[in-house]
Amino acid sequence: MPGDKSVSHRAIMLSALADGTSRIRGFLEGEDTRATARIFGQMGVRIDAPSPGERVVHGVGLRGLRAPEGELDCGNSGTAMRLLCGAMAGQAFDSILAGDASLSKRPMRRVTEPLSTMGARIEAPEAGTPPLRVCGGRALRGIDYESPIASAQVKSALLLAGLYAEGETFVTEPRPTRDYTERMLHAFGWPVEFGPGRVGLSGGHALRAVDVDVPADFSSAAFFIVVASIVPDSELLLRNVGMNPRRTGLLHVLRAMGADIMESNAREAGGEPVADLIVRHAPLRGIDVPVAHVADMIDEFPALFIAAACAEGVTTIRGAEELRVKESDRIAVMATGLRALGARIEETPDGAMIEGGTLHGGTVESHGDHRIAMAFAVAGAVVDGAITIRDCANVATSFPGFVELANGCGLAVHTA
Ligand code: S3P
């Protein structure tokens, strides 16, 4: 499995802002994370790539970035844009954060508003979407922010701005989200207090270079966990998968549906829990997905929709309205696609009711959303006939090599 996208972004950002040289191993060679590396290159950070999956980052220190020429292109990456919004708010120079057509429709007020309360000045079009002009030279002050959204990106943007702020920055979340920023800040020597749902730090310290080992991305593994679960006679071994509890909600849900997933060789690598997973086919039953797991599996819903469509009975998803503002509206796009394959599915504002049954071939639109495309590729393993998935180039944002890996374990995915 490829390296974790969230960890790879943060590893580049923190090592670029650290004093000294950091080596990153297991870096995701995806378009999203490469965009982040390119952006720091534009701001004068030397980043060597001695081998695939490896980066050596020559940190410039918290105040060592150089004003970039031209805009900073975040491509398809919401993580790059939102986290950088926080980091750029603390710089002495102006910067423009831009993205592709999908990112240019995604909501940014969730970060620009609290950052403005910290003293940042960020100009955006009326709709609050990119491109964003982040004005430099502002004096930031810490705030105690109660976030209305369970979002690691919002939390992380504020923490990165908080590095540059006077006083303390606290973030409270309605539900705990992935805590990689706080763990990595700690590893880079920045004092940070955190527990599930609350984090705080103060400005005025320094980041010290450290090496980062990136675990395999649970969200990439999720497609293979689902395919092995739904295809009769399957058995798959997935090695070195990141098992941060804020990411593994899908394991709880699939197991409650009857999936056969064993963890072995559980260990720690680079400060993160990792394990090997052995997944065998098992008949799945529909369930009511507990709302408490939603944040811990927010990127796994496209894969879960496919599992649910192959399960016996009805699966109900609630409390997942955030899916509507991901790389696509994942509720609508999955519902439309699954219907085209013969599934019965009812959309709700914050989720869906999916009746399991037999899928048939057909044509689906991924709307340029990497996870939608991979989810329907997984469905291709259980249909009679073929599924044509349109607009798939963005699979490379998070999972370069997906097609080869999928074909290597028995799927038949052809690219046009
Ligand atoms: C991410 C947080 C999540 C997730 C995204 C990566 C991160 O987004 O969907 O793929 O690396 O912080 P939200 O914070 O918007 O939920």
Boltz pocket constraint, residues with backbone or C-beta under 6 A from the ligand:
constraints:
  - pocket:
      binder: B
      contacts: [[A, 5], [A, 6], [A, 7], [A, 79], [A, 150], [A, 151], [A, 152], [A, 153], [A, 154], [A, 156], [A, 178], [A, 298], [A, 299], [A, 322]]
      max_distance: 6.0
